[in-house]
Amino acid sequence: MKKIFLVEDDEQLRRGITFALEQESYRVVTAEKMAGTVEKIKQEQPDLIILDINLPDGNGLDLCMAIRKITKTPIFFLTALDMETDVVAGLSVGADDYIIKPFSLAILKAKIIATLRRLETYGTELSVPPFLLDVSANRLFRDGQEIALSSTEYRLVHYLLKNAGTVLEKEQLLDVLWDTQGKFVDENTLSVNIRRIRVKIEADPQQPEFIQTIRGVGYVWKKRRKS
């Protein structure tokens, strides 16, 4: 049984989400505030985490950053903050998705299903020098040094590396990340994640060697030429 960790201070909403997810055979563990949540997540080891941003004793963005120090478990933000800057801020601290209140429970459940399905990987390694992707452990290395990725960044890197040298359309990448043909996300969300990955893997993110933009189409992971 997959386990969902929900941090939400609104009791009615917390109960409603818990009931809806339990009807889908998920086990739901809840918290109402930041205090003690990181330790509880360490103990529970959930498969997916849902966070409210506005908590009574702190900010969900800070909580997300604290969680990212201990796990790459997928994190969804659930919030009424709907400005583009709010979405970018949420993704920038390591969240995998951003769901704006009021929202559809059907969409939330679809996102959870798609995300957990995409995390089911096999015990193989994918090598595209100078990078090595340990698929069994969801870890990326460059010349033996690990590069920390969120689960969304990992899925994006995995697909790009698996198709290195092939131009991938934006719609393909959105489908890979959320398995919804991009219905619940937009190109801005994709570009934000691409920028975050470039900062981590490129010597000069403004002049990327590996993840290159094909204007009007999408992206390609360029293989390094052998010397």
Sine and cosine of phi, psi and omega as CSV:
sin_phi,cos_phi,sin_psi,cos_psi,sin_omega,cos_omega
0.00,0.00,0.81,-0.59,0.02,-1.00
-0.96,0.30,0.57,-0.82,-0.07,-1.00
-0.91,-0.41,0.78,-0.63,0.04,-1.00
-0.93,-0.35,0.75,-0.67,0.06,-1.00
-0.96,-0.27,0.87,-0.49,-0.07,-1.00
-0.92,-0.40,0.83,-0.56,0.08,-1.00
-0.92,-0.39,0.96,-0.27,-0.08,-1.00
-0.48,-0.88,0.81,-0.58,-0.06,-1.00
-1.00,0.07,-0.29,0.96,0.05,-1.00
-0.97,0.22,0.94,-0.33,-0.12,-0.99
-0.87,0.49,-0.68,0.73,-0.02,-1.00
-0.89,0.45,-0.70,0.71,0.01,-1.00
-0.92,0.39,-0.66,0.75,0.00,-1.00
-0.86,0.51,-0.70,0.71,0.02,-1.00
-0.92,0.40,-0.63,0.78,-0.01,-1.00
-0.90,0.43,-0.71,0.71,0.02,-1.00
-0.91,0.41,-0.68,0.73,0.00,-1.00
-0.86,0.52,-0.73,0.69,0.00,-1.00
-0.88,0.48,-0.72,0.69,-0.04,-1.00
-0.88,0.47,-0.65,0.76,-0.02,-1.00
-0.96,0.27,-0.58,0.81,0.05,-1.00
-0.91,0.41,-0.50,0.87,0.08,-1.00
-0.91,0.42,-0.38,0.92,0.04,-1.00
-0.99,-0.10,0.22,0.98,0.08,-1.00
0.96,0.29,0.41,0.91,0.16,-0.99
-1.00,0.01,0.52,-0.85,0.20,-0.98
-1.00,-0.02,0.79,-0.62,-0.07,-1.00
-0.91,-0.41,0.82,-0.58,0.11,-0.99
-0.94,-0.35,0.71,-0.71,-0.10,-1.00
-0.85,-0.53,0.37,-0.93,0.13,-0.99
-0.57,-0.82,0.44,-0.90,-0.07,-1.00
-0.95,-0.30,-0.25,0.97,-0.07,-1.00
-0.46,-0.89,0.08,-1.00,-0.05,-1.00
-0.94,0.35,-0.67,0.74,-0.13,-0.99
-0.80,0.61,0.84,-0.55,0.06,-1.00
0.99,0.16,-0.08,1.00,-0.10,-1.00
-0.93,0.37,-0.67,0.74,-0.03,-1.00
-0.88,0.48,-0.70,0.72,0.02,-1.00
-0.90,0.44,-0.62,0.79,0.01,-1.00
-0.91,0.41,-0.61,0.80,0.05,-1.00
-0.91,0.41,-0.64,0.77,0.07,-1.00
-0.84,0.54,-0.66,0.75,-0.04,-1.00
-0.95,0.30,-0.68,0.73,-0.12,-0.99
-0.99,0.17,-0.51,0.86,-0.04,-1.00
0.75,0.66,0.89,0.45,-0.03,-1.00
-0.94,0.33,0.26,-0.97,0.05,-1.00
-1.00,0.05,-0.37,0.93,-0.01,-1.00
-0.38,-0.92,0.56,-0.83,-0.05,-1.00
-0.84,-0.54,0.70,-0.71,0.07,-1.00
-0.88,-0.47,0.83,-0.56,-0.07,-1.00
-0.86,-0.51,0.70,-0.71,0.27,-0.96
-0.99,0.15,0.53,-0.85,0.01,-1.00
-0.99,0.11,-0.71,0.71,-0.03,-1.00
-1.00,0.01,0.99,-0.17,-0.01,-1.00
-0.95,-0.32,0.43,-0.90,-0.09,-1.00
-0.90,0.44,-0.40,0.92,-0.05,-1.00
-0.85,-0.52,0.35,0.94,0.02,-1.00
0.28,-0.96,-0.19,-0.98,-0.08,-1.00
-0.94,-0.35,0.74,-0.67,0.01,-1.00
-0.88,0.47,-0.43,0.90,0.06,-1.00
-0.90,0.43,-0.68,0.73,0.05,-1.00
-0.90,0.43,-0.64,0.77,0.01,-1.00
-0.90,0.44,-0.67,0.74,0.02,-1.00
-0.86,0.51,-0.70,0.71,0.01,-1.00
-0.89,0.46,-0.61,0.79,0.03,-1.00
-0.92,0.39,-0.64,0.77,0.02,-1.00
-0.92,0.40,-0.62,0.78,-0.03,-1.00
-0.89,0.45,-0.35,0.94,0.03,-1.00
-0.96,0.27,-0.31,0.95,-0.06,-1.00
-0.90,-0.43,-0.27,0.96,-0.07,-1.00
-0.35,-0.94,0.45,-0.89,0.11,-0.99
-0.98,-0.19,0.24,0.97,0.03,-1.00
-0.79,0.61,0.69,-0.72,0.02,-1.00
-0.83,0.56,0.67,-0.75,0.01,-1.00
-0.83,-0.56,0.80,-0.61,0.14,-0.99
-0.96,-0.29,0.71,-0.70,0.19,-0.98
-1.00,-0.03,0.66,-0.75,0.02,-1.00
-0.82,-0.57,0.95,-0.32,-0.17,-0.98
-0.40,-0.92,0.37,-0.93,0.07,-1.00
-1.00,0.05,-0.15,0.99,0.01,-1.00
-0.96,0.26,0.92,-0.39,-0.16,-0.99
-0.87,-0.49,0.17,0.98,0.06,-1.00
-0.95,0.32,0.48,-0.88,0.01,-1.00
-0.85,0.53,-0.61,0.79,0.01,-1.00
-0.90,0.43,-0.53,0.85,0.04,-1.00
-0.93,0.38,-0.68,0.74,0.01,-1.00
-0.89,0.45,-0.73,0.68,0.00,-1.00
-0.88,0.48,-0.66,0.75,0.02,-1.00
-0.88,0.48,-0.67,0.74,0.01,-1.00
-0.90,0.45,-0.69,0.72,0.01,-1.00
-0.93,0.36,-0.54,0.84,-0.06,-1.00
-0.93,0.36,-0.44,0.90,0.00,-1.00
-1.00,-0.01,0.06,1.00,0.12,-0.99
0.90,-0.43,0.07,1.00,0.04,-1.00
-0.95,0.31,0.44,-0.90,-0.01,-1.00
-0.99,-0.15,-0.37,0.93,0.01,-1.00
-0.40,-0.92,0.29,-0.96,-0.11,-0.99
-0.65,-0.76,0.94,-0.33,-0.07,-1.00
-0.94,-0.34,0.82,-0.57,-0.13,-0.99
-0.99,-0.11,0.76,-0.65,0.08,-1.00
-0.97,0.22,0.57,-0.82,-0.14,0.99
-0.95,0.31,0.46,-0.89,-0.09,-1.00
-0.69,-0.73,0.25,-0.97,0.04,-1.00
-1.00,-0.01,0.78,-0.62,0.08,-1.00
-0.88,0.48,-0.53,0.85,0.02,-1.00
-0.89,0.45,-0.65,0.76,0.03,-1.00
-0.93,0.37,-0.68,0.73,0.03,-1.00
-0.85,0.53,-0.73,0.68,-0.01,-1.00
-0.90,0.43,-0.62,0.79,0.02,-1.00
-0.90,0.43,-0.64,0.77,0.02,-1.00
-0.91,0.42,-0.65,0.76,0.02,-1.00
-0.89,0.45,-0.73,0.68,0.00,-1.00
-0.85,0.52,-0.73,0.68,-0.04,-1.00
-0.90,0.44,-0.68,0.73,-0.03,-1.00
-0.91,0.42,-0.72,0.69,-0.01,-1.00
-0.92,0.39,-0.57,0.82,0.04,-1.00
-0.91,0.42,-0.63,0.77,-0.01,-1.00
-0.94,0.34,-0.32,0.95,0.01,-1.00
-0.99,0.11,-0.17,0.99,0.01,-1.00
-0.98,0.21,0.97,-0.24,-0.07,-1.00
-0.86,-0.51,0.11,-0.99,-0.06,-1.00
-0.91,-0.41,0.38,-0.93,-0.08,-1.00
-0.98,0.21,0.96,0.29,0.01,-1.00
-0.73,-0.69,0.19,-0.98,0.10,-0.99
-0.88,-0.48,0.59,-0.81,0.01,-1.00
-0.86,-0.52,0.88,-0.47,-0.09,-1.00
-0.92,-0.40,0.86,-0.50,0.15,-0.99
-0.71,-0.70,1.00,0.03,-0.13,-0.99
-0.72,0.69,0.67,-0.74,0.11,0.99
-1.00,0.00,0.34,0.94,-0.09,-1.00
-0.97,-0.25,0.57,-0.82,0.12,-0.99
-0.75,-0.66,0.82,-0.58,0.02,-1.00
-0.96,-0.29,0.89,-0.45,0.08,-1.00
-1.00,0.04,0.99,-0.11,-0.12,-0.99
-0.93,0.38,-0.55,0.84,-0.03,-1.00
-0.92,0.39,-0.50,0.87,-0.04,-1.00
-0.94,-0.34,0.02,1.00,-0.02,-1.00
0.83,0.56,0.76,0.65,-0.06,-1.00
-0.76,-0.65,0.66,-0.75,0.02,-1.00
-0.93,-0.37,0.70,-0.71,0.02,-1.00
-0.80,-0.60,0.58,-0.82,0.16,-0.99
-0.83,-0.56,0.89,-0.45,-0.05,-1.00
0.77,0.64,0.65,0.76,0.06,-1.00
1.00,0.06,-0.17,0.99,-0.01,-1.00
-0.99,-0.14,0.79,-0.61,-0.04,-1.00
-0.96,0.29,0.63,-0.78,0.09,-1.00
-0.93,-0.36,0.87,-0.49,-0.05,-1.00
-0.96,0.28,0.78,-0.62,0.01,-1.00
-0.77,-0.64,0.55,-0.84,0.19,-0.98
-0.96,0.28,0.20,-0.98,-0.03,-1.00
-0.91,0.42,-0.58,0.82,0.06,-1.00
-0.92,0.40,-0.71,0.71,0.04,-1.00
-0.87,0.49,-0.64,0.76,0.01,-1.00
-0.88,0.48,-0.74,0.68,-0.02,-1.00
-0.88,0.47,-0.62,0.78,0.02,-1.00
-0.92,0.40,-0.72,0.70,0.03,-1.00
-0.89,0.46,-0.67,0.74,0.00,-1.00
-0.83,0.55,-0.75,0.67,-0.05,-1.00
-0.93,0.35,-0.65,0.76,0.03,-1.00
-0.90,0.44,-0.68,0.73,0.02,-1.00
-0.92,0.40,-0.66,0.75,0.00,-1.00
-0.88,0.48,-0.47,0.89,-0.01,-1.00
-0.91,-0.42,0.52,0.85,-0.03,-1.00
-0.81,0.58,0.73,-0.68,-0.01,-1.00
1.00,-0.04,-0.17,0.99,-0.01,-1.00
-0.96,-0.28,0.75,-0.66,0.05,-1.00
-0.96,0.28,0.81,-0.58,-0.03,-1.00
-0.94,-0.35,0.77,-0.64,0.02,-1.00
-0.95,0.31,0.45,-0.89,-0.01,-1.00
-0.84,0.54,-0.62,0.78,-0.01,-1.00
-0.89,0.45,-0.59,0.81,0.06,-1.00
-0.89,0.46,-0.69,0.72,-0.04,-1.00
-0.93,0.36,-0.61,0.79,0.06,-1.00
-0.90,0.43,-0.62,0.78,0.02,-1.00
-0.91,0.42,-0.64,0.77,0.01,-1.00
-0.91,0.42,-0.69,0.73,-0.08,-1.00
-0.94,0.34,-0.67,0.74,-0.10,-0.99
-0.85,-0.53,-0.12,0.99,0.04,-1.00
0.84,0.54,0.61,0.79,-0.03,-1.00
-0.69,-0.72,0.38,0.92,-0.05,-1.00
0.78,0.63,0.51,0.86,0.05,-1.00
0.97,0.24,0.20,0.98,-0.07,-1.00
-0.91,0.42,-0.52,0.86,-0.11,-0.99
-0.95,-0.30,0.06,1.00,0.01,-1.00
-0.68,-0.73,0.17,-0.98,0.02,-1.00
-0.77,-0.63,0.06,-1.00,-0.06,-1.00
-0.92,0.40,-0.46,0.89,0.02,-1.00
-0.89,0.45,-0.65,0.76,0.03,-1.00
-0.88,0.48,-0.67,0.74,0.03,-1.00
-0.89,0.45,-0.72,0.70,-0.04,-1.00
-0.91,0.42,-0.56,0.83,0.06,-1.00
-0.88,0.48,-0.71,0.70,0.00,-1.00
-0.92,0.39,-0.62,0.79,0.06,-1.00
-0.88,0.48,-0.70,0.72,0.01,-1.00
-0.89,0.46,-0.66,0.75,0.00,-1.00
-0.89,0.45,-0.64,0.77,0.01,-1.00
-0.93,0.38,-0.67,0.74,0.00,-1.00
-0.86,0.51,-0.65,0.76,0.02,-1.00
-0.86,0.52,-0.55,0.84,-0.07,-1.00
-0.99,0.10,-0.47,0.88,-0.13,-0.99
-0.91,-0.41,-0.33,0.94,-0.11,-0.99
-0.99,-0.12,0.61,-0.79,0.11,-0.99
-0.90,0.43,-0.62,0.78,0.07,-1.00
-0.73,-0.69,0.99,-0.16,-0.04,-1.00
-0.85,0.52,-0.41,0.91,0.02,-1.00
-0.98,0.20,-0.33,0.94,0.05,-1.00
-0.79,-0.61,0.93,0.36,-0.15,-0.99
-0.91,0.41,0.71,-0.71,0.07,-1.00
-1.00,0.05,-0.57,0.83,-0.16,-0.99
-0.98,-0.20,-0.88,0.47,-0.01,-1.00
-1.00,0.00,0.96,-0.26,-0.06,-1.00
-0.94,-0.34,0.61,-0.80,0.01,-1.00
-1.00,0.08,0.76,-0.65,0.13,-0.99
-0.97,-0.24,0.98,-0.21,-0.17,-0.99
-0.82,0.57,0.77,-0.64,0.04,-1.00
0.99,0.14,-0.07,1.00,-0.06,-1.00
-0.84,-0.55,-0.92,0.40,-0.08,-1.00
0.11,-0.99,-0.78,-0.63,-0.09,-1.00
-0.65,-0.76,0.35,-0.94,0.09,-1.00
-0.62,-0.79,0.65,-0.76,0.13,-0.99
-1.00,-0.01,0.93,-0.36,-0.05,-1.00
-0.99,0.13,0.78,-0.63,0.07,-1.00
-0.96,0.26,0.63,-0.78,0.04,-1.00
-0.95,0.31,0.73,-0.68,0.02,-1.00
-0.94,0.35,0.66,-0.75,0.05,-1.00
-0.95,0.31,0.70,-0.72,0.00,-1.00
-0.99,0.12,0.00,0.00,0.00,0.00
